[in-house]
Amino acid sequence: MTPSEILKRLTKVIGQVLGNEDVKLTLKSTAEDVEGWDSFNHINIIVGAEMEFGVKFNASELEELKNVGDFVALIEKRLAKKN
């Protein structure tokens, strides 16, 4: 799966969690850039991404994420290990 495919699916997950199907994300987007992406929704986004991609993340990995691009790269890494 390519980073652009991951971004597209992740954007859908984030849009569903935030109740904004029109949310626009780039690899440089941060939680601060997205209305409604607070600490509570952050947890729901993580869980939603785990379900969408069939992967699990650990807390230390998540703490290092700075933007959506880092999240996409982490998902890509997890998918590669899974296959």
Residue frames as a rotation matrix with the C-alpha (Angstrom) as fourth column:
MET 1
0.584 0.812 0.000 0.00
0.812 -0.584 0.000 0.00
0.000 0.000 -1.000 0.00
THR 2
-0.230 -0.685 0.691 1.38
0.662 -0.631 -0.405 3.39
0.714 0.364 0.598 -0.98
PRO 3
-0.819 -0.107 -0.564 1.62
0.519 -0.558 -0.647 6.39
-0.245 -0.823 0.513 1.36
SER 4
-0.834 0.549 -0.055 -1.05
-0.524 -0.758 0.388 8.19
0.172 0.353 0.920 -0.69
GLU 5
-0.170 0.783 -0.599 -3.44
-0.012 0.606 0.795 5.22
0.985 0.142 -0.093 -0.29
ILE 6
-0.386 -0.042 -0.921 -2.76
0.877 0.293 -0.381 5.16
0.286 -0.955 -0.076 3.45
LEU 7
-0.976 -0.001 -0.217 -3.35
0.074 -0.942 -0.326 8.92
-0.204 -0.335 0.920 3.68
LYS 8
-0.574 0.812 -0.107 -6.66
-0.489 -0.235 0.840 8.59
0.657 0.535 0.532 1.84
ARG 9
0.032 0.587 -0.809 -7.91
0.395 0.736 0.549 5.84
0.918 -0.337 -0.208 4.16
LEU 10
-0.561 -0.307 -0.769 -6.56
0.826 -0.154 -0.542 7.60
0.048 -0.939 0.340 7.26
THR 11
-0.962 0.253 0.103 -8.30
-0.241 -0.964 0.113 10.83
0.128 0.084 0.988 6.21
LYS 12
-0.182 0.939 -0.291 -11.57
-0.223 0.249 0.942 8.90
0.958 0.236 0.164 5.98
VAL 13
-0.069 0.080 -0.994 -11.06
0.827 0.562 -0.012 7.48
0.558 -0.823 -0.105 9.50
ILE 14
-0.841 -0.324 -0.433 -10.25
0.520 -0.705 -0.482 10.92
-0.149 -0.630 0.762 10.93
GLY 15
-0.778 0.610 0.149 -13.24
-0.408 -0.672 0.618 12.46
0.477 0.420 0.772 9.15
GLN 16
0.029 0.809 -0.587 -15.56
0.188 0.572 0.798 9.83
0.982 -0.133 -0.136 10.63
VAL 17
-0.272 -0.204 -0.940 -14.19
0.936 0.169 -0.308 10.31
0.222 -0.964 0.144 14.15
LEU 18
-0.903 -0.180 -0.390 -14.49
0.293 -0.922 -0.252 14.09
-0.314 -0.342 0.885 13.93
GLY 19
0.071 0.995 0.067 -17.87
0.680 0.001 -0.733 14.03
-0.730 0.098 -0.677 12.20
ASN 20
0.359 -0.053 -0.932 -16.41
-0.512 -0.846 -0.150 15.96
-0.780 0.531 -0.331 9.26
GLU 21
0.526 -0.082 0.846 -16.36
0.522 0.817 -0.246 13.88
-0.671 0.571 0.472 6.10
ASP 22
0.901 -0.146 0.409 -14.85
0.282 -0.519 -0.807 16.87
0.330 0.842 -0.427 4.23
VAL 23
0.707 -0.692 -0.146 -11.70
-0.127 -0.328 0.936 17.08
-0.696 -0.643 -0.319 6.37
LYS 24
0.854 -0.515 -0.068 -8.63
-0.071 0.014 -0.997 17.79
0.515 0.857 -0.025 4.25
LEU 25
0.744 -0.654 0.137 -5.27
-0.067 0.131 0.989 16.45
-0.665 -0.745 0.053 5.40
THR 26
0.639 -0.684 -0.352 -1.76
-0.474 0.011 -0.880 16.58
0.606 0.729 -0.318 4.05
LEU 27
0.365 -0.590 -0.720 1.35
0.611 0.735 -0.293 14.79
0.702 -0.333 0.629 5.27
LYS 28
-0.683 -0.679 0.270 2.30
0.296 -0.595 -0.748 17.99
0.668 -0.430 0.607 7.10
SER 29
0.207 0.851 0.482 -1.05
-0.328 -0.404 0.854 18.38
0.922 -0.335 0.196 8.90
THR 30
-0.908 -0.386 -0.165 -1.00
0.047 0.299 -0.953 18.30
0.417 -0.873 -0.253 12.70
ALA 31
-0.294 0.826 -0.481 -3.80
0.947 0.319 -0.031 17.87
0.127 -0.465 -0.876 15.23
GLU 32
-0.407 0.078 -0.910 -3.63
0.414 -0.872 -0.260 21.62
-0.814 -0.483 0.322 15.84
ASP 33
-0.944 -0.013 -0.330 -4.50
-0.278 -0.508 0.815 22.21
-0.178 0.861 0.476 12.17
VAL 34
-0.652 0.702 -0.287 -7.72
0.181 0.512 0.840 20.19
0.736 0.495 -0.461 12.33
GLU 35
-0.393 0.602 0.695 -10.82
-0.832 -0.555 0.010 21.47
0.392 -0.574 0.719 14.09
GLY 36
0.638 0.747 0.188 -12.07
-0.733 0.514 0.445 19.02
0.236 -0.422 0.875 16.71
TRP 37
0.415 -0.566 -0.712 -8.87
0.207 0.821 -0.532 16.94
0.886 0.073 0.458 16.90
ASP 38
0.343 -0.232 0.910 -8.43
-0.863 -0.462 0.208 17.04
0.372 -0.856 -0.359 20.66
SER 39
-0.636 -0.704 0.316 -6.93
-0.771 0.567 -0.289 14.54
0.024 -0.428 -0.904 23.09
PHE 40
-0.094 0.686 0.721 -10.16
-0.394 0.640 -0.660 12.55
-0.914 -0.347 0.210 23.37
ASN 41
0.844 0.445 -0.298 -10.61
-0.418 0.200 -0.886 12.30
-0.335 0.873 0.354 19.60
HIS 42
-0.006 -0.931 -0.366 -6.92
-0.980 0.078 -0.182 11.50
0.198 0.358 -0.913 19.24
ILE 43
-0.605 -0.154 0.781 -7.51
-0.484 0.850 -0.208 8.22
-0.632 -0.504 -0.589 21.08
ASN 44
0.394 0.846 0.359 -10.50
-0.091 0.424 -0.901 7.46
-0.915 0.322 0.244 18.86
ILE 45
0.653 -0.248 -0.716 -8.42
-0.757 -0.226 -0.613 8.21
-0.010 0.942 -0.335 15.76
ILE 46
-0.471 -0.875 0.110 -5.69
-0.880 0.475 0.006 5.81
-0.057 -0.094 -0.994 16.92
VAL 47
-0.401 0.409 0.820 -8.23
-0.150 0.853 -0.499 3.05
-0.904 -0.323 -0.281 17.61
GLY 48
0.676 0.707 -0.209 -9.97
-0.276 -0.020 -0.961 3.74
-0.684 0.707 0.182 14.29
ALA 49
0.281 -0.674 -0.683 -6.68
-0.950 -0.091 -0.300 3.52
0.140 0.733 -0.666 12.41
GLU 50
-0.670 -0.510 0.539 -5.81
-0.620 0.784 -0.028 0.25
-0.408 -0.353 -0.842 14.15
MET 51
0.015 0.781 0.624 -9.15
0.029 0.624 -0.781 -1.18
-0.999 0.030 -0.013 13.08
GLU 52
0.740 0.301 -0.602 -8.97
-0.512 -0.329 -0.794 0.20
-0.437 0.895 -0.089 9.53
PHE 53
0.244 -0.769 -0.591 -5.50
-0.890 0.065 -0.452 -1.13
0.386 0.636 -0.669 8.83
GLY 54
0.903 0.184 -0.389 -5.56
-0.054 0.945 0.323 -4.22
0.427 -0.271 0.863 11.10
VAL 55
-0.114 -0.988 -0.108 -2.47
0.321 0.066 -0.945 -3.14
0.940 -0.142 0.310 13.04
LYS 56
0.800 0.256 -0.543 -1.57
0.591 -0.176 0.787 -2.23
0.106 -0.951 -0.292 16.62
PHE 57
0.218 -0.714 0.665 0.57
-0.041 -0.687 -0.725 0.66
0.975 0.131 -0.179 17.84
ASN 58
0.108 -0.200 -0.974 2.49
0.965 0.255 0.054 1.00
0.238 -0.946 0.220 21.08
ALA 59
0.828 0.358 -0.432 2.51
0.505 -0.811 0.295 4.13
-0.244 -0.462 -0.853 23.21
SER 60
0.038 -0.896 -0.442 6.18
0.291 -0.414 0.863 4.98
-0.956 -0.162 0.245 22.63
GLU 61
-0.603 -0.193 0.774 5.66
0.788 0.008 0.616 5.01
-0.125 0.981 0.147 18.85
LEU 62
0.324 0.860 0.395 2.61
0.871 -0.434 0.232 7.24
0.371 0.269 -0.889 19.15
GLU 63
0.630 -0.132 -0.765 4.41
0.479 -0.709 0.517 9.73
-0.611 -0.693 -0.383 21.37
GLU 64
-0.411 -0.909 -0.070 6.97
0.427 -0.260 0.866 10.33
-0.805 0.327 0.495 18.61
LEU 65
-0.083 0.444 0.892 4.40
0.994 -0.022 0.103 11.30
0.066 0.896 -0.440 15.96
LYS 66
-0.707 -0.245 -0.663 4.65
0.336 -0.942 -0.011 14.96
-0.622 -0.230 0.748 14.98
ASN 67
-0.406 0.572 -0.712 2.24
-0.800 -0.600 -0.026 15.09
-0.442 0.559 0.702 12.02
VAL 68
0.651 0.746 0.141 0.02
-0.541 0.587 -0.602 13.05
-0.532 0.316 0.786 9.74
GLY 69
0.474 -0.556 -0.683 3.03
-0.682 0.259 -0.684 12.12
0.558 0.790 -0.256 7.60
ASP 70
-0.619 -0.685 0.384 4.67
-0.765 0.415 -0.493 10.46
0.179 -0.599 -0.780 10.61
PHE 71
-0.072 0.706 0.704 1.43
-0.607 0.529 -0.593 8.57
-0.791 -0.470 0.391 11.26
VAL 72
0.798 0.320 -0.511 1.26
-0.601 0.357 -0.715 7.43
-0.046 0.878 0.477 7.62
ALA 73
-0.034 -0.912 -0.408 4.89
-0.749 0.293 -0.594 6.24
0.662 0.285 -0.693 7.81
LEU 74
-0.623 -0.141 0.769 4.15
-0.718 0.493 -0.492 4.31
-0.310 -0.859 -0.408 11.02
ILE 75
0.435 0.847 0.306 1.13
-0.540 0.517 -0.664 2.63
-0.720 0.123 0.683 9.44
GLU 76
0.643 -0.269 -0.717 3.23
-0.671 0.255 -0.696 1.77
0.370 0.929 -0.017 6.37
LYS 77
-0.466 -0.877 0.119 5.90
-0.789 0.351 -0.505 0.24
0.401 -0.330 -0.855 8.65
ARG 78
-0.352 0.431 0.831 3.30
-0.628 0.550 -0.551 -1.80
-0.694 -0.716 0.077 10.54
LEU 79
0.719 0.669 -0.188 1.73
-0.561 0.401 -0.724 -3.07
-0.409 0.626 0.664 7.31
ALA 80
0.244 -0.727 -0.641 5.14
-0.767 0.260 -0.587 -4.11
0.594 0.635 -0.494 5.99
LYS 81
-0.701 -0.507 0.501 5.81
-0.713 0.508 -0.484 -6.13
-0.009 -0.697 -0.717 9.16
LYS 82
0.036 0.853 0.521 2.38
-0.633 0.423 -0.649 -7.71
-0.774 -0.306 0.555 8.89
ASN 83
0.801 0.339 -0.493 2.99
-0.594 0.349 -0.725 -9.05
-0.073 0.874 0.481 5.36
